[in-house]
Amino acid sequence: MPSRSRFAKPSSISARLGLAGLLVGGTVVFAAVSGIGLVLGSSLTAAVGLVAATACAGAFAVYLIVSERRRHEGVEEGLQAQAAFLEALVGSIAVVSGSLEPGEILDRTRQEAQRLFDARSAAVLSPAEAEVRDAHEVPGGIRVPLRAGEAPVGMLELRRSGPFHRADLIRAAMLADFACRAIENARLLAEAQEREDETSRLTDRLITAEQDERRRLSIFLHDGPLQSMSGIALMHDAALAAIREGRLEEAERVIASSLERERDTIRTLRDLSFAIEPLVLRDRGFAAAVDALAEQVEASYRISVTADVRAGDALGEKAQVALYQLIREAVNQAVRRRPGRITISVTANGDGYATEIEDDGMGERRRGGIDELDERVRVLHGRVSVETSPEGGTTVRVVLPPYVGGTPG
């Protein structure tokens, strides 16, 4: 649907102006003749001049009416053509916006532009061609940049046998603008869907991890403390029976043994309680809790543990709990590699909070353990990396975003 000029040709305009001037001149001349006839007393001359002047004036009036009508018809035709084009443009925009794939949007934009502007060819050039930000003419056609935000998407090139006018540039730029908005919306929707899918995957992993943790806790309690308490109960029954039968020395030995087992069970349950959520983390803060963990590991496994995590006290309460659990898990994985030392540090800078757990163990970390750390870090919207030295030793680095900082409590 090419854009046509609604203005008359210069030769036609000159002819019309000449005819109008001739009629006006004739009216003036014949009116003058009629006046001369009246002056000379020639009634015939005056009458002929008056009739001729009236005829010229009438012809001029008819000419004006016809010309004005034709002008109105031309304007009406032009408005109808513009309305039809705008209607077609709206339809094209609907077609272009009906896709969710950027590539398909570009292809539909090319097809619709070729149809709208009656172009013999339409192409979408590479983004490198979209450096010029405005629609412009080129030999034999026009080019319209396609930019989604500040990023160039391509360059729409249209060519046809007839010339393009300024209105064509404006209309093509309008179509390109809507196409770019559709591309940007498609990208945003794709990113939103990707984030939603990622959130769903993380939620499923979190639920699975929680179920696994509850299962491990249930098995541990059943096979550990509950079995010990059952054994202690049986020992108390045996001691009570020995007392009733007067075997006091035997009863004393059984009670002493049961007391020792009971203390071991209490110690196990206390360690379990500390591992789930240490009271020191709630009462004294993050740094004190990590220091207590370090002391516990040193006492239990005879491993030198150094911790400098005071920057972690600036984290919010939930972030502190999550990061503590992550450090505890990383330390437990390091202990399995039988290192001589473990170093824990937390530092804060403009990029966020960086946590490093370094050990000099020689064994390799299991992939499952790394994946578990990665899942814990993703809950905090952070990232984790594991570096292994050829000489031995592993460094787990966790980076959390700055916004996890806050007033604990």
N, C-alpha and C positions, 0 to 999 in steps of 0.2 A: 504494500500500500504506500506508494511513493507520495511525498509531499509536493503538491502543485501550487505554483504561484497564482494568486487570484487577481493580480493586477493586469490591466490591459497593456497591449504592446505600445511603444512610443509612437509608431506610425498611426495606429488607431486613435490614440489620444489627440494627435495633431489634426487629424481629419475631423474629429468631432469639434475641436476648438475652432477650426476654420469654418465649419458649417454654422456653429453658434454665432461666430462673428459676422458671417454673411447675413444671417437672419436679422441680427441686431442692426447691422449697417443698413440693410434694406428698409427696416422699419423707420430708421432715422431719415433716410433719403426720401422715402415716399411721404413721410410726415412733412418734410421740408417742402416737397413739391406741392402738397396740399395747401400749405401755408402761402406759398408763392401764388398759387391760383387764386386764393382768397384776396391777396393783396392786389393782384392784377384784375380782379373782378371776373375771372374765368371760372364759372361754376363747374364746368366740365372737368377742367384740370384739377380743381380742388376735390371734386368727388372721386375722380380716378385715383389721385394721390392718397386720399383718405382710405378708400377701399384697399389699395395695395398695402398701405401701412398697417391697416387692421389685419390683412391676410398674413403679412410677415410677422406681426406680433402674435397672432394666433398660432402660426407655425412654430414660432420660438417657444410658446407656452407648451404646445404639444411635445416639442423636442425635449424640453426640461422634464415634463412628466415621464416620458418614455425613458430618458436617461436615468432619472432617479429610480424608476422601477427596476431597470436593469441593474443598477448599482445595488439596490436592496436584494435583488435575487442573487447577485454574485456574493454578497456578504452572507446571506442565508445559506447558500451552497457551501461557502467556506466553513461556516460554523457547523453545518451538518457533517462535513468531511472531518473536521477536528473532533467532533463528538464521536463519530464512528471510529476514528483512530484511537481516541482515549478509551473507548469501550473495548477495542481490540487489545490495547495495551494492558488494561485491567485483566482481561482474560489471559494474556501472556504471563502476567505476573503471577496469577493463580496457578498456571501450569508450571512455571519455574519454581514456585515455592512449595509445590506438592511433593517434592522429594526430600529425603534426609541424607543423601549422599552428595558431598561437594562436587565430585566428578560428574554425576548425573545432572546436577543443577547447571553446571557450565555447559554441558551438551544441550540441555533444553534451552538455555539462554541463547546459544548460537542458532538453534533452529527457529526459535520465535523471532529473533532479530532479523533473520533472513526473510521470514514471512512478512513481518510488519513493514519492513522498508523495501520490499520487493527487490532484494539484493540478489545478484547472480551468484555471489559467493559470500560465505560468512565463516570466519575461523577464530579460534581462541589461541592467541600466541602465548609463548612462555612468559612466566612472571618477570623474567629479565627485561622484557619489552615494556613493562608497565612502570618505568621510571617517571614518565610524564604523567602528572596527576590529572590533567584536564583532557576532555575530549577534543580532538583536533582533526583537521583534514590532512589527507595524504593524497598523492597523485592517484586519481581514479577511485577514491573512497574516503572513509573516515576510520579513526581508531578511538576506542573508548576504554580507558583503564578500568580494570577490575581489582578492587582493593578491599580486603576484609579487615577493617580496622586500619592499622598501619602496615599490615603485611600485604605485599602484592600477590594477587592470585593469577593474573593473566592480563591479556590485552585483547579486547573484542575488535576484530577488523571486519568491516563491511565494504563491499564493492558492488557497483552496479553501473549500467550504461549511462543513465542520466546523472546529473549533478546532485549532490547533497546540499541542503540549505541549512541555515543556522537552526531553524526549528528541528531539523533532523538530529543535529548534535545534541540539543537539549533533551529530546525524547529518548535518544539512545542512551544518554547519560542517566536518565531516569530509570530506564530498564536495567542498566548496569548496576545502579545503586540498589535497587530491590534485589537483584541477583546476589550482590555482595552481602546484603543483610541476611538473605536466606542461607548463604554459605556459612556466615558467622553463627547464625542460630543453629544450623546443623552441627557445626563443630562444638558449640556449647552443649547441645543436647547429647552429643556423643561423649563428651567429657563428663557430663553429669551422670550418664548411664554407666560409664566406666567407674566413676567414684561410687555409685550406688552398688555396682557389682562387687567392687573391692570391699566396701563396708559389709556387704552380705557375706562375702568369704571370710572376712575377719571375725564377724559375729559367729559364724559357724565354727571357726577354729577356736574362738574363745569358749564357746559352749562345750566343744569337744575337750578342750584343755581342762575346763572346770570339772567335767564328768570324769576324765582320767585322774585328776587330782583327788576327787572325792573317792574314786575307786581305790587308788593307792592308799589313801588315808584309812579307808575301811579295812583293807587287807592288812595294813600295818597294825591297826588297833586289834584286829582279831588274832593275828599271828603273834603279836608281841605282848602288849600290856594285858590284854584279856586272858591270854594263856598263862601269863605270869600270875595274875590275880587268882585264876582257877587253881594253879599249883599252890599258891600261898594258902588258899582256903583249905585245900586237902591237908597241907602241913599243919594248919591250926586244928583240924579235926583229929589228926594223929597225935598232936601235943595234948589236946584235951582228953583223948582216950588214955594216953600214958599217965596223965595226972590222976585220972579216976582210978587207974590200976596201981597207983603208987610208984610208978617208974619216973620219978622226978628228974633224975639226971638226963634220961633220954628225952623227956619233955623239954628240958632246958636247951638241949642241943637242937631240937627241932625248931623251937621258937627263935633261937639265935639265927639259925639258917633262914627261917622265914622272914625275919627282920631284915637280913642282908638282901634277900631277894626283893622285899618290899621297897627298900631304899633304891635299889636299881630300877625298879618299875617307876618310882616317883621321879627319878632322875631322867628316865626316858620320856615320861610324859611332860616334864618340865622343858626338856630340849625340844619336844614336838611343839609345845605351846610357843616357845621362843621362835621356832622356825616359821610357824604360821603367821604370827604378828607379835614381835617382841614388845613387851610393855615399855621398854626403854625408848623405843621409837615414838610411842605416844606421849611418854612422860618427859623425856629429855631431849628429843629431837633426832634428826637424821644422822648427824655426825657421831653422836654417842651410840646409836644403834649399830652403825657400821664398825665402830671401834670394838663394841661388845662382840660382834660377829668375828672380828679378827682375833680377839682374845680366845674365843671358843675354838676356832680352827687351830690356833697355836697350841692350845692345851690338849686337844683331842688327837691331832695328827703330827705334832712336833714340826710344824712348818712355820717359817718366819713370815709374818704378814704385816705389811706396812700400809697404813691408810691415811690419806690426806683428802678428806671429803667435806671440809667445812663449807665450801660453796654450795653444797646440796641443801643446806639449811634454808636457802632462799627459795626453794621450790615449794609449790603448793602441797597441801596435805596428800591428795591422791597421787600426785606425781612422786612424792617422797616414798609412799608405800610401794608403788609400782617399781620405782628405780631400786629400792632396797631389795625387793624380791628378785629383780633382775641381777643385781650384784651377787646376791646369795646363790642364785642358780649358776652364774658364771664361776664363782669360787668353788662350788661343789663339783662342777665339771673339771676345774683345774686340779682339784685334790685327787681326782681319779688318775691323773697323769703323773702323780708322785713328784711334785716339784720340790725344790729346796726353799723357794721363796715365792711370795705373791705380793704384788703391789697394786693398791687400789687408789685411784685419784679421781676427783671431780673438779673441773674448772669451768668458769663462766666467762664468756666473751660476747662480742656483738653477734656471733652466729648462733648463740644458744648455750647449752650446757653440754660439755664433753666429759664422758666418763670412760676411764681406761682401767681394765683389769689385766695385768701382765703377770706371767709366770715363766719360770725357766724349765718346765717339765719337757721331757723328750718325746712323749707319746703324742699322737695326732688326736685332735678333737673329732668327735663323731658328728657326722652331718646332721643327724637328728637333733643333737644338742644345739647346733648353730641355728637350725630352723626354729627351735623352741624360743631361743633368744630373739630371733627376728620377729616372731609373732608377738612377743611381749613388748618389743620396742614399737611395733606398728600401732599398738593400742595408744601409745603416747605420741603418735605421728612423728616418730623419729626414725633414725636409720642406724644400722649396725654393720660393722665390718670386722673381719677376723684376719689378722696377719700372723704368719708363721715364719720364724727366722730359720735359715738353713743351719745355723749353729745350735738350734734348739730354742724352745720358748715360744709362747704365743701371746699376742696382745689382742684383746677384745675391746673395740672402741665403739662407744654409743654416743650419738649426738642427738640431743633433744632440742626442739625449737625454743626460741626465747620466751614465747607466751606461756610456757608451762611454769614459769616463775610466778610467785605470788606469796602472799602472807600465809604461812601455815596456820592451820587451825580449823 
